Each structure stands twice: as structure tokens, then as C-alpha cells.
Amino acid sequence: MARKKWNLFAVGFYPPRPGGSGQAGWRVAKELAGMGHKITVFSEKMPGCKVDKVHNMRSVLVPTRRQLMPSVRDYRLASPLRRVFGLGGGIARKPFTDAITRELKEVRPDAILVNFAAPIASFVQGLARRRKIPVIIVFHGSDVHNLTQPEYMKVKKPLLKSYQESDARIAVSNDLKNILEKEGIRGITVIPNAVDRAQFRPLPPKEVAGVRRGLGIPQDAVLLAHVSTLRPIKRPLDIVEAAAKALRISPNLHFLVVGEGPLGHKMLERAKELGIGNKFVFTGKANQKNVNRYLNASDALVMPSEREGMPLVILEAAACGKPTIASSVGGMPEIVRDGRNGLLFEMGNVERLAEKMAAISDPSFRRRLSIGAAALGKKADITLAARKYAGVIRAGIARKNAKRKKPLGARKHQRML
């Protein structure tokens, strides 16, 4: 018997908002749409940015106002201004609730999928609760890691409440699941991020050579890439400090920085101070097609992050046959196997990062890591991941339906227990 086709709302971090969690969520939504489900995606409107048109998918771009905050201590999740305007780069509550409410007048979805839980889950739960709509949350990283940060203590309790009230929960790594379980959140299914291997794949050598020429990279250079939003949590300045040390051992190293963010200019300034500015190329913001080209042109990826859930770019690099040098934090050790498909080092240890950079200059060693990376890339298939998502969504809908049918007295008794 054919499965029912759902009408789903997908709310949260999605394109055109930058970042790996948005891309990961978008690909899952796209695959679900390919299965015949109808998806309405609610994401933040970004000036000058558009989203791709996909069959069975419709995007509602929500306009918000932004204002940079001086420091993380000024960033308050519960601030009334932030709820309205989206201060500090967060998603604004009122514009999103207004947009979702308008759509709910036209259709009642079978479920709401929240991609990146904080602070989205809290206001989505309020809308869904009144209408008895199932909510499925996907945890990606900071929405979990921030629970342990002092500046989030004031809002930790309501966030955890909104997480627990959901009808199904997905985490992209075991590390995130473990943190949530320590906070009392149960019933979490781990589904690692995955890659559209039709989009991220090895390119012909001639095309790769052309990309390197266009970037001004010598054909015999060992090119290490970093792809991120260049925020402090990604620790991109560690790459510059380590590069200066690694170049003393391996002078043929070059570095490609893909993305834009608050530390981009500081990286360039520090590289010039250290006399290695000519070894760095900065591309600025790049679309997915160009990220694929840049990864193919590189010999390895470098991710020295302070915290991570399950970086999509590591899997994208692996799909292109490229190993990763990563800090051993978060979900990265779950996919990067030291000496097999990449290299791990202690986060913040610039000396060890430099050693790993120099080590990967060896062609035979790099070739061995690349074989392991390609094997990882083949496993991280988006179609398989989307089927697992569908299973969790189905279970969440069934769980909500079971609650609806349960007698009121039984529900009260269950809460007392």
C-alpha cells in the first residue's frame, strides 16, 4: 500500500541564510519533496539572495531587521527587541509567527519540521500546540551547545521545555544526542548529515587544473581549504597561525579561504603581518557549485572549530575525495578517522595543527587519506538520510495522533507520573 503524502511546514535555518545547517536541512526537504510530499519552507529573507525553485517545494521568505551586537554577553535570547527584530543575527519571533499564522489559515500541515531548534522551537510549539500539529525538531549544533554557556542560563529552561514537548527529535551527531540526554531530553534519533552526490563529486583533472589557475594557485602546490562563515567559533585565525609554522617545514603549502564573516579581514591582516599573505586566497561568499569546484581544486580541508555538530562541508569534501584536518570536538571525530580518512588534533593546539598541515604535504600519505575520504563520501548519501527522516516524521505524526485519542483522564495521569 502506498504511503500517504504529507503536507509539511519546514521552519528555521534554510537558504538563503548561509551556513551548513541550512544547506543540510534544505537537501533533506528537497529529497522529501522528491518523494512526493509538499513542503512549505519558512526562512529568513536575505538582501539580494534568492532560493532555487524545486518541485513540490515553496519558500516563504520572512523579512527581519538585523543589528550587530557588541559581544555575546549583549546577546539575549529572551530580549523583546530580539523577538521582534532579530538582533544579533538571530531569527525574529514575531515576523515568523505572523508568516506561519497566515499560511495556517490556508492549510493545516501534517507536521512542522524545525531545522535548528533555538529559538525557533519555542515559538513554533506555541502555534502547533493550539492546533494539535506534530512538531519534529532537528538539532544541528549551537542549538544544543549553547545550553552549556553561561549567557544562556536565563533561557535554558524554556528551551529545554520546547525541545521535550516535540513529538520527535533528530540530532545530526551522537555528541549532540549525549549532551541533550544529560539535560533530560530523551527519544533522540541520530541521523548524520548527508551529501547530494550528484552535486558534490570529483571533477575531471583538466577542470580542476583550470580552477587552480583561476585562483592563481601553482599546479604543484598543496592547497588546504577552509569553508565556513568565518566566525570566532570556527577559529579561522588558528589556520593563519599554524600556516606560518607549517610553511617552515612545507613551503609548497597554499591556503584557500571560502566564505565571508567577521574574521575574514583579520585573517588577511594577520597573514600579511606574518609575511605569508601571498600564500592565502580569499574567495568571499560562494554558491554550492563553486564550493564543489574549490573543494576539488584543494588537496584537503581544514576545520579547527571550537564546537561543531556534524559539519556538512567535511562530508562534501569527502564526496570529492578530499580528507579533512579537524579539531577533535563535537561530531567531527565520528566521521574523521585519524590516519584513515583525515587527521585529528586537539582544538586550539596550533603547533599540532601545523604538524598535521605539514604531514599532509606527503603525496603518498595524502593519497591514502583520500581513498578513505572517498569511502566516507559514498556512505553519506542524502537519499538514504531522507528516508530515515521520513521514518521519524511518520513516528512523530503517529505519536501525536495517539495522544489525541487518549482519554483526558489518562493524559492527566501520565503527566503526574
C-alpha positions, 0 to 999 in steps of 0.5 A: 500500500502506498504511503500517504503524502504529507503536507509539511511546514519546514521552519528555521535555518534554510537558504538563503541564510548561509551556513551548513545547517541550512544547506543540510536541512534544505537537501533533506526537504528537497529529497522529501519533496522528491518523494512526493510530499509538499513542503512549505519552507519558512526562512529568513529573507536575505538582501539580494539572495534568492532560493532555487525553485524545486518541485513540490517545494515553496519558500516563504521568505520572512523579512527581519531587521538585523543589528550587530551586537557588541559581544555575546554577553549583549546577546539575549535570547529572551530580549523583546527587541530580539523577538521582534527584530532579530538582533544579533543575527538571530531569527525574529519571533514575531515576523515568523509567527505572523508568516506561519499564522497566515499560511495556517489559515490556508492549510493545516500541515501534517507536521512542522519540521524545525531545522535548528531548534533555538529559538525557533522551537519555542515559538513554533510549539506555541502555534502547533500546540493550539492546533494539535500539529506534530512538531519534529525538531532537528538539532544541528549544533549551537542549538544544543551547545549553547545550553552549556554557556553561561549567557544562556542560563536565563533561557535554558529552561524554556528551551529545554521545555520546547525541545521535550514537548516535540513529538520527535527529535533528530540530532545530526551527531551522537555528541549532540544526542549525549549532551541533550540526554544529560539535560533530560531530553530523551527519544533522540534519533541520530541521523548524520548529515548527508551529501547530494552526490550528484552535486558534490563529486570529483571533477575531471583533472583538466577542470580542476587544473583550470580552477587552480589557475583561476585562483592563481594557485601553482599546479604543484602546490598543496592547497588546504581549504577552509569553508565556513562563515568565518566566525570566532567559533570556527577559529579561522585565525588558528589556520593563519597561525599554524600556516606560518609554522607549517610553511617552515617545514612545507613551503609548497603549502597554499591556503584557500579561504571560502566564505565571508564573516567577521574574521575574514579581514583579520585573517588577511591582516594577520597573514600579511603581518606574518609575511605569508599573505601571498600564500592565502586566497580569499574567495568571499561568499560562494554558491554550492557549485563553486564550493564543489569546484574549490573543494576539488581544486584543494588537496584537503580541508581544514576545520579547527572549530571550537564546537561543531555538530556534524559539519556538512562541508567535511562530508562534501569534501569527502564526496570529492575525495578530499580528507579533512584536518579537524579539531577533535570536538563535537561530531567531527571525530565520528566521521574523521578517522585519524590516519584513515580518512583525515587527521585529528588534533586537539582544538586550539593546539596550533603547533599540532595543527601545523604538524598535521598541515605539514604531514599532509604535504606527503603525496603518498600519505595524502593519497591514502587519506583520500581513498578513505575520504572517498569511502566516507563520501559514498556512505553519506548519501542524502537519499538514504538520510531522507528516508530515515527522516521520513521514518521519524516524521511518520513516528512523530505524526503517529505519536501525536495522533495517539495522544489525541485519542487518549482519554483526558483522564489518562493524559492527566495521569501520565503527566503526574507520573 
